[in-house]
Amino acid sequence: MSQRVVITGKGIISSLSDQADTLHKALCAGQCGLGSIGFFETQHMGGEVPNFNARHYLGDVNLRPLDRIAQLAASAAQLALKDSNWTPEMRAEQDVGIVLGTVFSSVHTIGAFDQMAITRGPRFVKPLDFANTVINAATGQTAIWHNLRGLNSTLSTGASSGLQAIGYASDLIKSGRISMLLAGGAEELCFEALFGFERAKLLSSRVETAVPFDAGRTGLILGEGAAFLMLEDAEQAHLRGASIIGEIKGYGTAFDPNRGQNADKLCAAMGMAIRAALAHAQLNPEDIDCISASACGSPMGDRCEAEAIAAMFGDQTASLPITAIKSALGETLGASGALQTGALLEHMHQGVLPGICGLNTLEDGLHLPMAKKENCTLPMQNGLILSFGLDGNMCALVLSKV
């Protein structure tokens, strides 16, 4: 596995912005993308993408076959393809593939389809909805829309899905099996997902906010979005004259079979993923310049992540800048790791790591002195992205600026 995996384009759809540079500015300005949810009645807040219209990205076309998550994914894919200059003509000649990470995919469509079939009968269900009642529907619809005829994979590994999709895609390219892949994640904000997290008692009781690492945090706030990176073999990217903006150095995964029921074992699994990522990237802890944390406001999850970081980086933790963009975007589940990657790449190029929105009082005992509300200006060459879930799936990825 000798090939370098480089990034030649990125596409982002989030509650704050659909452009990496404006998202960076918004995060640095302390703006928050959390607010009232307009899709359904609830007292909970959410990171809803405001006034989202897929025609803005895909053109004035028939969007009926695409439900909301497919529209989010196809729109972010369009931005990434355009940014990397993979034109429709080039995609007609070469088999570009796609790997998408998601937790629930079209769960709202599935729920509506089943409800209609049960309450009114099979004759009343929408035939177009049937194609979207499988977890890989958004991936397939995006591939059809953009003529992505290569490998087509959907990963569902909890909140780490989007980051694992990028890692898996990089492995395929490193092995020489594939030369280019669109990789990322997508998730929609819907009643079904919110209801599940509420029943699991994971949502914040402080309705307006969920601040990572904050002493008063009580849980997460759900968000939505989509993000893709165009990953390519470095040699091919150079040959086609592509603009290279970053490199995937390595990634690591781990699993906590206790699924967050034991803090020590959860922390150990997080640390295992970090160690694996650094080993895969052939880097030492001191080579890491910044961290994009997975922290979402979960009392146990944030605490264990802080302990895993402190255990891995030791004395370096005192000077290691940390950001946590879920403070502004919410827990976007399958989209989160991909959004973190796209955002961190922009932060590294701008030389400014945004502070953690709303963080005023760090929880006592968390040894993360650089987790702050204020922005941090510094040169960043290598960044570590963490994407952890209480379902047991852990992923860490090393990103380098080019």
Secondary structure, 3 states (H helix, E strand, C coil): CCCCEEEEEEEEECCCCCCHHHHHHHHHCCCCCCEECCCCCCCCEEECCCCCCCHHHHCCCCCCCCCHHHHHHHHHHHHHHHHCCCCHHHHHHCCCEEEEECCCCCHHHHHHHHHHHHHCCHHHCCHHHHCCCCCCHHHHHHHHHHCCCCCEEEECCHHHHHHHHHHHHHHHHHCCCCCEEEEEEEECCCHHHHHHHHHCCCECCCCCCCCCCECCCCCECEECEEEEEEEEEHHHHHHCCCCCCEEEEEEEEEECCCCCCCHHHHHHHHHHHHHHHHHHHCCCHHHCCEEECCCCCCHHHHHHHHHHHHHHHHHHHHHCCEECCHHHHCECHHHHHHHHHHHHHHHHHHCEECCCCCCCCECCCCCCCCECCCCEECCCCEEEEEEECCCCEEEEEEEEEC
